[in-house]
């Protein structure tokens, strides 16, 4: 449902819902995007900071997710929620720009954690391939195992500069819309593939929860969805190319 906002003196009145909100069950503040006039399209979207104690603002029950379980998610409901005009973030109709800027930062920060996990996976798989023996030699000597580890290394080394480029551009005060979309698309895909490779390298142990590799895969799948799905990233990149 689209969230609507109408001005009422020194306040705005918000009505609508937003589902799949990260950290909704524990957040004290929420950044909410609502339209002041649907006819204006993107130019009607305005950003607000809404406090949890605001009248008319409620949070639904926590969702049970496949992965990323330490980051709870729920639905936010706004029923004639009154927000002071001072809590507006930026000018009216500039919410789309605020959102795009925040997404550049968010994708960069989230992807940085993916790089860390991919590096840990690679190190664990190398150690396992050296220690685990079959047919009298370490399994890393078998080409089918070694090739998977090589692919994991190549993915990590191609992902790292894409993520670092976002940070460099933002530090320089420059936009990184296309760069963030490219990194989000590539890194999220690589994270899933490397997690699958790690499970194969560990074999049956990789499928067991105590090993922890299966958790990486469950978390990695979320990367293809949050902060804009893989399909959305392709749309952003295509639009930046004039397509």
C-alpha positions, 0 to 999 in steps of 0.5 A, spaced: 500 500 500 502 506 498 503 511 504 500 518 503 501 524 507 497 530 508 499 537 511 495 539 517 498 545 520 504 544 523 504 537 522 503 531 517 498 526 517 501 519 515 496 513 512 499 507 509 503 500 511 510 498 509 512 491 509 519 487 510 522 493 514 529 491 517 529 492 524 522 494 525 521 490 531 527 494 535 528 501 532 526 507 536 526 511 529 523 510 522 525 514 516 518 513 512 517 515 505 510 518 503 507 521 497 503 528 498 500 527 492 500 521 487 499 525 481 506 528 482 509 521 481 516 521 484 516 529 485 510 528 490 514 523 495 517 526 501 521 523 507 519 523 514 523 521 521 517 518 525 518 516 532 516 509 535 512 513 540 508 517 535 500 516 535 497 512 530 504 508 529 504 501 530 509 495 528 506 488 526 509 481 529 516 479 527 517 475 521 520 468 521 525 469 515 530 464 511 536 467 514 539 474 517 535 472 523 539 477 527 536 483 523 529 482 525 523 484 520 516 486 521 511 491 518 509 498 519 502 501 520 501 508 519 493 510 521 492 517 521 499 518 524 501 525 526 508 527 525 511 534 526 513 538 520 520 539 523 521 531 522 520 532 515 527 530 512 529 535 506 524 539 502 517 536 500 517 532 494 525 531 495 524 524 498 526 520 492 533 524 492 534 522 499 532 515 498 537 514 492 542 517 496 541 513 502 541 507 498 548 508 495 551 508 502 546 502 504 548 498 499 556 499 500 555 498 507 551 491 506 556 489 501 562 490 505 559 485 510 559 480 504 566 481 502 568 479 509 564 473 509 566 471 502 573 472 505 572 467 511 569 462 507 575 462 502 580 461 508 576 456 511 575 452 505 583 452 503 584 450 510 579 444 509 582 442 503 589 441 505 587 437 512 581 433 509 584 427 505 581 422 501 585 416 497 591 418 500 592 425 499 588 432 501 582 433 497 585 440 495 589 436 490 583 434 486 582 438 480 574 439 482 575 441 489 581 446 487 577 449 481 571 451 486 576 454 491 579 458 485 572 460 483 571 463 490 578 467 490 576 470 483 569 472 485 572 475 492 578 479 488 573 482 483 567 484 488 572 488 493 574 493 488 567 494 486 565 495 493 571 500 495 569 504 489 562 506 492 566 508 498 571 512 494 566 516 490 561 518 496 568 520 500 569 525 494 562 527 495 560 524 488 554 520 486 555 512 485 548 510 483 550 506 477 556 504 481 552 501 487 547 498 483 553 494 479 556 492 485 550 490 489 548 486 482 555 482 482 557 481 489 550 478 491 550 473 486 557 472 487 556 471 495 550 466 493 555 462 488 561 462 493 556 459 499 554 453 494 561 452 493 563 452 500 558 447 502 560 442 496 567 443 498 565 441 506 560 435 503 556 432 508 559 437 513 557 443 510 550 441 510 550 440 517 548 446 521 554 446 526 559 447 521 555 454 520 556 454 512 549 453 511 547 459 515 552 463 510 548 460 504 541 462 507 544 469 509 547 470 502 540 469 498 537 475 502 542 479 498 539 478 492 532 481 495 534 487 500 536 494 498 533 493 491 532 486 488 537 483 483 532 485 477 531 492 480 539 493 480 539 491 472 533 496 471 538 502 474 544 500 470 540 499 464 537 506 465 543 509 467 546 507 460 540 510 457 536 504 455 
